[in-house]
Amino acid sequence: MNEKKRKPVPIAEAVSGFLSQHGLVKRVQQATAIEDWPKVVGDRIAGVTKALSITPDGVLFVAVTTHAWMTELGLMEPELLAALNVGRSREKVRKIRYRLDR
């Protein structure tokens, strides 16, 4: 066998290269909206919700414990979107969809 010997690279560099090579950088950046959710909405809302996923076109799916909270959060959507998107370099969250989590 005549294999080329490669120098080891740091794992962060390998992962970064893989993501870039496969066009996944934007999706990974977009997923930070899920991680940001509790910080953006605060403890009270974070206690009754959980960000689940985000679509490539910017729809954030959030599980909510009650219908009342779904209604309240629906009314707060413009403020929540603004807070999620302020100062972020990732693709914008453009819509929030709520799902009752039982």
KOLGU-4560 file (N, C-alpha, C; in nm, 3 decimals, padded with zeros to 5 digits):
<recs>
<n_xx: 00.083 n_yy: -00.119 n_zz: 00.000 ca_xx: 00.000 ca_yy: 00.000 ca_zz: 00.000 c_xx: 00.087 c_yy: 00.125 c_zz: 00.000 mol: A seq: 1 type: MET>
<n_xx: 00.043 n_yy: 00.220 n_zz: -00.077 ca_xx: 00.119 ca_yy: 00.343 ca_zz: -00.091 c_xx: 00.032 c_yy: 00.461 c_zz: -00.048 mol: A seq: 2 type: ASN>
<n_xx: 00.000 n_yy: 00.466 n_zz: 00.081 ca_xx: -00.086 ca_yy: 00.573 ca_zz: 00.134 c_xx: -00.002 c_yy: 00.695 c_zz: 00.171 mol: A seq: 3 type: GLU>
<n_xx: -00.059 n_yy: 00.810 n_zz: 00.144 ca_xx: 00.006 ca_yy: 00.933 ca_zz: 00.188 c_xx: -00.013 c_yy: 00.947 c_zz: 00.338 mol: A seq: 4 type: LYS>
<n_xx: 00.091 n_yy: 00.987 n_zz: 00.403 ca_xx: 00.079 ca_yy: 01.012 ca_zz: 00.546 c_xx: 00.034 c_yy: 01.155 c_zz: 00.565 mol: A seq: 5 type: LYS>
<n_xx: -00.071 n_yy: 01.171 n_zz: 00.640 ca_xx: -00.123 ca_yy: 01.305 ca_zz: 00.668 c_xx: -00.085 c_yy: 01.347 c_zz: 00.808 mol: A seq: 6 type: ARG>
<n_xx: -00.063 n_yy: 01.476 n_zz: 00.820 ca_xx: -00.037 ca_yy: 01.532 ca_zz: 00.952 c_xx: -00.169 c_yy: 01.540 c_zz: 01.027 mol: A seq: 7 type: LYS>
<n_xx: -00.168 n_yy: 01.512 n_zz: 01.155 ca_xx: -00.290 ca_yy: 01.530 ca_zz: 01.234 c_xx: -00.330 c_yy: 01.678 c_zz: 01.236 mol: A seq: 8 type: PRO>
<n_xx: -00.461 n_yy: 01.703 n_zz: 01.239 ca_xx: -00.511 ca_yy: 01.840 ca_zz: 01.249 c_xx: -00.601 c_yy: 01.849 c_zz: 01.371 mol: A seq: 9 type: VAL>
<n_xx: -00.611 n_yy: 01.966 n_zz: 01.430 ca_xx: -00.702 ca_yy: 01.981 ca_zz: 01.544 c_xx: -00.845 c_yy: 01.945 c_zz: 01.504 mol: A seq: 10 type: PRO>
<n_xx: -00.920 n_yy: 01.886 n_zz: 01.596 ca_xx: -01.056 ca_yy: 01.841 ca_zz: 01.568 c_xx: -01.144 c_yy: 01.956 c_zz: 01.521 mol: A seq: 11 type: ILE>
<n_xx: -01.129 n_yy: 02.074 n_zz: 01.581 ca_xx: -01.209 ca_yy: 02.190 ca_zz: 01.541 c_xx: -01.185 c_yy: 02.224 c_zz: 01.394 mol: A seq: 12 type: ALA>
<n_xx: -01.062 n_yy: 02.214 n_zz: 01.351 ca_xx: -01.028 ca_yy: 02.241 ca_zz: 01.211 c_xx: -01.089 c_yy: 02.134 c_zz: 01.119 mol: A seq: 13 type: GLU>
<n_xx: -01.084 n_yy: 02.008 n_zz: 01.161 ca_xx: -01.140 ca_yy: 01.899 ca_zz: 01.081 c_xx: -01.292 c_yy: 01.915 c_zz: 01.068 mol: A seq: 14 type: ALA>
<n_xx: -01.359 n_yy: 01.945 n_zz: 01.178 ca_xx: -01.505 ca_yy: 01.962 ca_zz: 01.175 c_xx: -01.542 c_yy: 02.083 c_zz: 01.091 mol: A seq: 15 type: VAL>
<n_xx: -01.471 n_yy: 02.191 n_zz: 01.109 ca_xx: -01.497 ca_yy: 02.312 ca_zz: 01.032 c_xx: -01.481 c_yy: 02.285 c_zz: 00.882 mol: A seq: 16 type: SER>
<n_xx: -01.376 n_yy: 02.214 n_zz: 00.846 ca_xx: -01.353 ca_yy: 02.179 ca_zz: 00.707 c_xx: -01.464 c_yy: 02.091 c_zz: 00.651 mol: A seq: 17 type: GLY>
<n_xx: -01.508 n_yy: 01.994 n_zz: 00.731 ca_xx: -01.617 ca_yy: 01.906 ca_zz: 00.689 c_xx: -01.745 c_yy: 01.984 c_zz: 00.665 mol: A seq: 18 type: PHE>
<n_xx: -01.780 n_yy: 02.071 n_zz: 00.761 ca_xx: -01.902 ca_yy: 02.151 ca_zz: 00.748 c_xx: -01.898 c_yy: 02.241 c_zz: 00.625 mol: A seq: 19 type: LEU>
<n_xx: -01.783 n_yy: 02.304 n_zz: 00.603 ca_xx: -01.768 ca_yy: 02.390 ca_zz: 00.485 c_xx: -01.779 c_yy: 02.310 c_zz: 00.356 mol: A seq: 20 type: SER>
<n_xx: -01.711 n_yy: 02.198 n_zz: 00.354 ca_xx: -01.708 ca_yy: 02.113 ca_zz: 00.235 c_xx: -01.847 c_yy: 02.062 c_zz: 00.197 mol: A seq: 21 type: GLN>
<n_xx: -01.932 n_yy: 02.040 n_zz: 00.298 ca_xx: -02.065 ca_yy: 01.985 ca_zz: 00.274 c_xx: -02.177 c_yy: 02.090 c_zz: 00.278 mol: A seq: 22 type: HIS>
<n_xx: -02.138 n_yy: 02.217 n_zz: 00.282 ca_xx: -02.237 ca_yy: 02.325 ca_zz: 00.278 c_xx: -02.326 c_yy: 02.332 c_zz: 00.401 mol: A seq: 23 type: GLY>
<n_xx: -02.274 n_yy: 02.298 n_zz: 00.517 ca_xx: -02.355 ca_yy: 02.293 ca_zz: 00.639 c_xx: -02.329 c_yy: 02.407 c_zz: 00.737 mol: A seq: 24 type: LEU>
<n_xx: -02.239 n_yy: 02.497 n_zz: 00.704 ca_xx: -02.203 ca_yy: 02.605 ca_zz: 00.797 c_xx: -02.324 c_yy: 02.690 c_zz: 00.832 mol: A seq: 25 type: VAL>
<n_xx: -02.403 n_yy: 02.730 n_zz: 00.733 ca_xx: -02.520 ca_yy: 02.815 ca_zz: 00.760 c_xx: -02.622 c_yy: 02.743 c_zz: 00.848 mol: A seq: 26 type: LYS>
<n_xx: -02.642 n_yy: 02.612 n_zz: 00.826 ca_xx: -02.739 ca_yy: 02.536 ca_zz: 00.906 c_xx: -02.694 c_yy: 02.527 c_zz: 01.052 mol: A seq: 27 type: ARG>
<n_xx: -02.565 n_yy: 02.506 n_zz: 01.073 ca_xx: -02.513 ca_yy: 02.498 ca_zz: 01.209 c_xx: -02.528 c_yy: 02.634 c_zz: 01.277 mol: A seq: 28 type: VAL>
<n_xx: -02.498 n_yy: 02.741 n_zz: 01.206 ca_xx: -02.515 ca_yy: 02.876 ca_zz: 01.262 c_xx: -02.662 c_yy: 02.902 c_zz: 01.292 mol: A seq: 29 type: GLN>
<n_xx: -02.749 n_yy: 02.858 n_zz: 01.203 ca_xx: -02.893 ca_yy: 02.877 ca_zz: 01.222 c_xx: -02.942 c_yy: 02.806 c_zz: 01.348 mol: A seq: 30 type: GLN>
<n_xx: -02.885 n_yy: 02.690 n_zz: 01.376 ca_xx: -02.926 ca_yy: 02.611 ca_zz: 01.492 c_xx: -02.895 c_yy: 02.681 c_zz: 01.624 mol: A seq: 31 type: ALA>
<n_xx: -02.812 n_yy: 02.784 n_zz: 01.622 ca_xx: -02.785 ca_yy: 02.855 ca_zz: 01.747 c_xx: -02.910 c_yy: 02.924 c_zz: 01.800 mol: A seq: 32 type: THR>
<n_xx: -03.010 n_yy: 02.945 n_zz: 01.715 ca_xx: -03.137 ca_yy: 03.003 ca_zz: 01.761 c_xx: -03.201 c_yy: 02.913 c_zz: 01.866 mol: A seq: 33 type: ALA>
<n_xx: -03.185 n_yy: 02.782 n_zz: 01.851 ca_xx: -03.241 ca_yy: 02.685 ca_zz: 01.948 c_xx: -03.171 c_yy: 02.703 c_zz: 02.082 mol: A seq: 34 type: ILE>
<n_xx: -03.041 n_yy: 02.713 n_zz: 02.077 ca_xx: -02.960 ca_yy: 02.733 ca_zz: 02.196 c_xx: -02.988 c_yy: 02.869 c_zz: 02.261 mol: A seq: 35 type: GLU>
<n_xx: -03.013 n_yy: 02.971 n_zz: 02.180 ca_xx: -03.037 ca_yy: 03.107 ca_zz: 02.230 c_xx: -03.175 c_yy: 03.124 c_zz: 02.294 mol: A seq: 36 type: ASP>
<n_xx: -03.272 n_yy: 03.040 n_zz: 02.257 ca_xx: -03.411 ca_yy: 03.056 ca_zz: 02.301 c_xx: -03.425 c_yy: 03.085 c_zz: 02.450 mol: A seq: 37 type: TRP>
<n_xx: -03.372 n_yy: 03.001 n_zz: 02.542 ca_xx: -03.393 ca_yy: 03.029 ca_zz: 02.686 c_xx: -03.337 c_yy: 03.164 c_zz: 02.730 mol: A seq: 38 type: PRO>
<n_xx: -03.223 n_yy: 03.203 n_zz: 02.675 ca_xx: -03.163 ca_yy: 03.331 ca_zz: 02.713 c_xx: -03.247 c_yy: 03.448 c_zz: 02.662 mol: A seq: 39 type: LYS>
<n_xx: -03.302 n_yy: 03.434 n_zz: 02.543 ca_xx: -03.380 ca_yy: 03.541 ca_zz: 02.480 c_xx: -03.514 c_yy: 03.560 c_zz: 02.550 mol: A seq: 40 type: VAL>
<n_xx: -03.583 n_yy: 03.450 n_zz: 02.581 ca_xx: -03.719 ca_yy: 03.460 ca_zz: 02.635 c_xx: -03.723 c_yy: 03.475 c_zz: 02.787 mol: A seq: 41 type: VAL>
<n_xx: -03.617 n_yy: 03.442 n_zz: 02.855 ca_xx: -03.614 ca_yy: 03.453 ca_zz: 03.001 c_xx: -03.663 c_yy: 03.327 c_zz: 03.069 mol: A seq: 42 type: GLY>
<n_xx: -03.641 n_yy: 03.322 n_zz: 03.200 ca_xx: -03.670 ca_yy: 03.202 ca_zz: 03.279 c_xx: -03.817 c_yy: 03.162 c_zz: 03.278 mol: A seq: 43 type: ASP>
<n_xx: -03.906 n_yy: 03.259 n_zz: 03.289 ca_xx: -04.049 ca_yy: 03.228 ca_zz: 03.299 c_xx: -04.099 c_yy: 03.157 c_zz: 03.173 mol: A seq: 44 type: ARG>
<n_xx: -04.070 n_yy: 03.213 n_zz: 03.056 ca_xx: -04.115 ca_yy: 03.151 ca_zz: 02.931 c_xx: -04.035 c_yy: 03.025 c_zz: 02.902 mol: A seq: 45 type: ILE>
<n_xx: -03.906 n_yy: 03.027 n_zz: 02.931 ca_xx: -03.823 ca_yy: 02.908 ca_zz: 02.909 c_xx: -03.873 c_yy: 02.790 c_zz: 02.992 mol: A seq: 46 type: ALA>
<n_xx: -03.936 n_yy: 02.819 n_zz: 03.106 ca_xx: -03.990 ca_yy: 02.714 ca_zz: 03.191 c_xx: -04.111 c_yy: 02.642 c_zz: 03.133 mol: A seq: 47 type: GLY>
<n_xx: -04.177 n_yy: 02.704 n_zz: 03.037 ca_xx: -04.298 ca_yy: 02.643 ca_zz: 02.978 c_xx: -04.282 c_yy: 02.615 c_zz: 02.828 mol: A seq: 48 type: VAL>
<n_xx: -04.161 n_yy: 02.634 n_zz: 02.776 ca_xx: -04.135 ca_yy: 02.612 ca_zz: 02.634 c_xx: -04.003 c_yy: 02.538 c_zz: 02.614 mol: A seq: 49 type: THR>
<n_xx: -03.986 n_yy: 02.488 n_zz: 02.492 ca_xx: -03.858 ca_yy: 02.430 ca_zz: 02.453 c_xx: -03.844 c_yy: 02.445 c_zz: 02.302 mol: A seq: 50 type: LYS>
<n_xx: -03.738 n_yy: 02.513 n_zz: 02.258 ca_xx: -03.711 ca_yy: 02.524 ca_zz: 02.115 c_xx: -03.667 c_yy: 02.387 c_zz: 02.066 mol: A seq: 51 type: ALA>
<n_xx: -03.728 n_yy: 02.342 n_zz: 01.956 ca_xx: -03.705 ca_yy: 02.206 ca_zz: 01.907 c_xx: -03.616 c_yy: 02.200 c_zz: 01.784 mol: A seq: 52 type: LEU>
<n_xx: -03.649 n_yy: 02.281 n_zz: 01.684 ca_xx: -03.575 ca_yy: 02.274 ca_zz: 01.557 c_xx: -03.599 c_yy: 02.401 c_zz: 01.477 mol: A seq: 53 type: SER>
<n_xx: -03.520 n_yy: 02.415 n_zz: 01.372 ca_xx: -03.536 ca_yy: 02.529 ca_zz: 01.282 c_xx: -03.520 c_yy: 02.479 c_zz: 01.139 mol: A seq: 54 type: ILE>
<n_xx: -03.606 n_yy: 02.527 n_zz: 01.052 ca_xx: -03.601 ca_yy: 02.486 ca_zz: 00.911 c_xx: -03.499 c_yy: 02.570 c_zz: 00.835 mol: A seq: 55 type: THR>
<n_xx: -03.456 n_yy: 02.524 n_zz: 00.719 ca_xx: -03.360 ca_yy: 02.602 ca_zz: 00.641 c_xx: -03.412 c_yy: 02.742 c_zz: 00.603 mol: A seq: 56 type: PRO>
<n_xx: -03.545 n_yy: 02.757 n_zz: 00.593 ca_xx: -03.599 ca_yy: 02.889 ca_zz: 00.557 c_xx: -03.634 c_yy: 02.974 c_zz: 00.680 mol: A seq: 57 type: ASP>
<n_xx: -03.588 n_yy: 02.933 n_zz: 00.800 ca_xx: -03.597 ca_yy: 03.018 ca_zz: 00.917 c_xx: -03.722 c_yy: 03.006 c_zz: 01.002 mol: A seq: 58 type: GLY>
<n_xx: -03.789 n_yy: 02.892 n_zz: 01.001 ca_xx: -03.905 ca_yy: 02.871 ca_zz: 01.088 c_xx: -03.858 c_yy: 02.793 c_zz: 01.211 mol: A seq: 59 type: VAL>
<n_xx: -03.874 n_yy: 02.855 n_zz: 01.327 ca_xx: -03.834 ca_yy: 02.794 ca_zz: 01.455 c_xx: -03.955 c_yy: 02.723 c_zz: 01.514 mol: A seq: 60 type: LEU>
<n_xx: -03.940 n_yy: 02.595 n_zz: 01.547 ca_xx: -04.047 ca_yy: 02.518 ca_zz: 01.610 c_xx: -04.021 c_yy: 02.511 c_zz: 01.759 mol: A seq: 61 type: PHE>
<n_xx: -04.127 n_yy: 02.545 n_zz: 01.836 ca_xx: -04.116 ca_yy: 02.552 ca_zz: 01.982 c_xx: -04.229 c_yy: 02.473 c_zz: 02.045 mol: A seq: 62 type: VAL>
<n_xx: -04.196 n_yy: 02.386 n_zz: 02.140 ca_xx: -04.296 ca_yy: 02.313 ca_zz: 02.217 c_xx: -04.341 c_yy: 02.400 c_zz: 02.333 mol: A seq: 63 type: ALA>
<n_xx: -04.471 n_yy: 02.401 n_zz: 02.360 ca_xx: -04.531 ca_yy: 02.484 ca_zz: 02.465 c_xx: -04.620 c_yy: 02.395 c_zz: 02.552 mol: A seq: 64 type: VAL>
<n_xx: -04.625 n_yy: 02.423 n_zz: 02.682 ca_xx: -04.698 ca_yy: 02.335 ca_zz: 02.773 c_xx: -04.850 c_yy: 02.352 c_zz: 02.771 mol: A seq: 65 type: THR>
<n_xx: -04.900 n_yy: 02.472 n_zz: 02.738 ca_xx: -05.046 ca_yy: 02.493 ca_zz: 02.741 c_xx: -05.092 c_yy: 02.578 c_zz: 02.623 mol: A seq: 66 type: THR>
<n_xx: -05.222 n_yy: 02.566 n_zz: 02.594 ca_xx: -05.281 ca_yy: 02.649 ca_zz: 02.488 c_xx: -05.273 c_yy: 02.797 c_zz: 02.524 mol: A seq: 67 type: HIS>
<n_xx: -05.291 n_yy: 02.828 n_zz: 02.651 ca_xx: -05.286 ca_yy: 02.968 ca_zz: 02.693 c_xx: -05.149 c_yy: 03.029 c_zz: 02.661 mol: A seq: 68 type: ALA>
<n_xx: -05.043 n_yy: 02.955 n_zz: 02.689 ca_xx: -04.909 ca_yy: 03.004 ca_zz: 02.657 c_xx: -04.889 c_yy: 03.015 c_zz: 02.506 mol: A seq: 69 type: TRP>
<n_xx: -04.946 n_yy: 02.922 n_zz: 02.430 ca_xx: -04.934 ca_yy: 02.931 ca_zz: 02.284 c_xx: -04.996 c_yy: 03.060 c_zz: 02.234 mol: A seq: 70 type: MET>
<n_xx: -05.112 n_yy: 03.094 n_zz: 02.288 ca_xx: -05.179 ca_yy: 03.218 ca_zz: 02.248 c_xx: -05.096 c_yy: 03.339 c_zz: 02.287 mol: A seq: 71 type: THR>
<n_xx: -05.049 n_yy: 03.341 n_zz: 02.409 ca_xx: -04.969 ca_yy: 03.454 ca_zz: 02.459 c_xx: -04.842 c_yy: 03.472 c_zz: 02.376 mol: A seq: 72 type: GLU>
<n_xx: -04.774 n_yy: 03.363 n_zz: 02.349 ca_xx: -04.650 ca_yy: 03.370 ca_zz: 02.272 c_xx: -04.675 c_yy: 03.411 c_zz: 02.128 mol: A seq: 73 type: LEU>
<n_xx: -04.788 n_yy: 03.369 n_zz: 02.074 ca_xx: -04.824 ca_yy: 03.411 ca_zz: 01.939 c_xx: -04.838 c_yy: 03.563 c_zz: 01.932 mol: A seq: 74 type: GLY>
<n_xx: -04.894 n_yy: 03.623 n_zz: 02.036 ca_xx: -04.908 ca_yy: 03.769 ca_zz: 02.041 c_xx: -04.773 c_yy: 03.839 c_zz: 02.058 mol: A seq: 75 type: LEU>
<n_xx: -04.680 n_yy: 03.769 n_zz: 02.119 ca_xx: -04.547 ca_yy: 03.825 ca_zz: 02.145 c_xx: -04.449 c_yy: 03.799 c_zz: 02.030 mol: A seq: 76 type: MET>
<n_xx: -04.492 n_yy: 03.731 n_zz: 01.926 ca_xx: -04.400 ca_yy: 03.688 ca_zz: 01.821 c_xx: -04.313 c_yy: 03.799 c_zz: 01.762 mol: A seq: 77 type: GLU>
<n_xx: -04.367 n_yy: 03.916 n_zz: 01.729 ca_xx: -04.278 ca_yy: 04.020 ca_zz: 01.674 c_xx: -04.162 c_yy: 04.055 c_zz: 01.768 mol: A seq: 78 type: PRO>
<n_xx: -04.191 n_yy: 04.065 n_zz: 01.896 ca_xx: -04.086 ca_yy: 04.098 ca_zz: 01.993 c_xx: -03.986 c_yy: 03.983 c_zz: 02.007 mol: A seq: 79 type: GLU>
<n_xx: -04.037 n_yy: 03.859 n_zz: 02.007 ca_xx: -03.949 ca_yy: 03.744 ca_zz: 02.019 c_xx: -03.857 c_yy: 03.732 c_zz: 01.897 mol: A seq: 80 type: LEU>
<n_xx: -03.912 n_yy: 03.753 n_zz: 01.779 ca_xx: -03.831 ca_yy: 03.747 ca_zz: 01.657 c_xx: -03.722 c_yy: 03.855 c_zz: 01.660 mol: A seq: 81 type: LEU>
<n_xx: -03.760 n_yy: 03.974 n_zz: 01.699 ca_xx: -03.662 ca_yy: 04.083 ca_zz: 01.707 c_xx: -03.550 c_yy: 04.047 c_zz: 01.803 mol: A seq: 82 type: ALA>
<n_xx: -03.585 n_yy: 03.993 n_zz: 01.919 ca_xx: -03.485 ca_yy: 03.956 ca_zz: 02.019 c_xx: -03.396 c_yy: 03.842 c_zz: 01.970 mol: A seq: 83 type: ALA>
<n_xx: -03.454 n_yy: 03.744 n_zz: 01.901 ca_xx: -03.376 ca_yy: 03.632 ca_zz: 01.849 c_xx: -03.278 c_yy: 03.676 c_zz: 01.739 mol: A seq: 84 type: LEU>
<n_xx: -03.314 n_yy: 03.778 n_zz: 01.665 ca_xx: -03.234 ca_yy: 03.818 ca_zz: 01.549 c_xx: -03.137 c_yy: 03.933 c_zz: 01.574 mol: A seq: 85 type: ASN>
<n_xx: -03.154 n_yy: 04.007 n_zz: 01.682 ca_xx: -03.070 ca_yy: 04.124 ca_zz: 01.705 c_xx: -02.923 c_yy: 04.083 c_zz: 01.724 mol: A seq: 86 type: VAL>
<n_xx: -02.837 n_yy: 04.148 n_zz: 01.648 ca_xx: -02.693 ca_yy: 04.129 ca_zz: 01.663 c_xx: -02.643 c_yy: 03.991 c_zz: 01.626 mol: A seq: 87 type: GLY>
<n_xx: -02.719 n_yy: 03.914 n_zz: 01.552 ca_xx: -02.676 ca_yy: 03.779 ca_zz: 01.514 c_xx: -02.624 c_yy: 03.779 c_zz: 01.371 mol: A seq: 88 type: ARG>
<n_xx: -02.519 n_yy: 03.703 n_zz: 01.348 ca_xx: -02.463 ca_yy: 03.694 ca_zz: 01.214 c_xx: -02.524 c_yy: 03.578 c_zz: 01.134 mol: A seq: 89 type: SER>
<n_xx: -02.604 n_yy: 03.497 n_zz: 01.201 ca_xx: -02.667 ca_yy: 03.383 ca_zz: 01.132 c_xx: -02.789 c_yy: 03.428 c_zz: 01.053 mol: A seq: 90 type: ARG>
<n_xx: -02.843 n_yy: 03.336 n_zz: 00.973 ca_xx: -02.967 ca_yy: 03.362 ca_zz: 00.901 c_xx: -03.076 c_yy: 03.398 c_zz: 01.002 mol: A seq: 91 type: GLU>
<n_xx: -03.165 n_yy: 03.486 n_zz: 00.964 ca_xx: -03.270 ca_yy: 03.531 ca_zz: 01.055 c_xx: -03.376 c_yy: 03.425 c_zz: 01.078 mol: A seq: 92 type: LYS>
<n_xx: -03.429 n_yy: 03.423 n_zz: 01.201 ca_xx: -03.549 ca_yy: 03.345 ca_zz: 01.230 c_xx: -03.663 c_yy: 03.432 c_zz: 01.180 mol: A seq: 93 type: VAL>
<n_xx: -03.746 n_yy: 03.380 n_zz: 01.091 ca_xx: -03.849 ca_yy: 03.465 ca_zz: 01.031 c_xx: -03.990 c_yy: 03.431 c_zz: 01.080 mol: A seq: 94 type: ARG>
<n_xx: -04.006 n_yy: 03.317 n_zz: 01.146 ca_xx: -04.138 ca_yy: 03.276 ca_zz: 01.194 c_xx: -04.117 c_yy: 03.180 c_zz: 01.309 mol: A seq: 95 type: LYS>
<n_xx: -04.213 n_yy: 03.180 n_zz: 01.404 ca_xx: -04.211 ca_yy: 03.083 ca_zz: 01.513 c_xx: -04.341 c_yy: 03.003 c_zz: 01.506 mol: A seq: 96 type: ILE>
<n_xx: -04.328 n_yy: 02.872 n_zz: 01.507 ca_xx: -04.445 ca_yy: 02.783 ca_zz: 01.509 c_xx: -04.446 c_yy: 02.711 c_zz: 01.643 mol: A seq: 97 type: ARG>
<n_xx: -04.563 n_yy: 02.712 n_zz: 01.706 ca_xx: -04.575 ca_yy: 02.650 ca_zz: 01.838 c_xx: -04.647 c_yy: 02.518 c_zz: 01.826 mol: A seq: 98 type: TYR>
<n_xx: -04.604 n_yy: 02.424 n_zz: 01.911 ca_xx: -04.664 ca_yy: 02.290 ca_zz: 01.917 c_xx: -04.694 c_yy: 02.259 c_zz: 02.063 mol: A seq: 99 type: ARG>
<n_xx: -04.814 n_yy: 02.210 n_zz: 02.088 ca_xx: -04.850 ca_yy: 02.173 ca_zz: 02.225 c_xx: -04.771 c_yy: 02.050 c_zz: 02.266 mol: A seq: 100 type: LEU>
<n_xx: -04.703 n_yy: 02.060 n_zz: 02.377 ca_xx: -04.619 ca_yy: 01.951 ca_zz: 02.427 c_xx: -04.688 c_yy: 01.888 c_zz: 02.546 mol: A seq: 101 type: ASP>
<n_xx: -04.739 n_yy: 01.771 n_zz: 02.527 ca_xx: -04.812 ca_yy: 01.705 ca_zz: 02.637 c_xx: -04.734 c_yy: 01.593 c_zz: 02.695 mol: A seq: 102 type: ARG>
</recs>
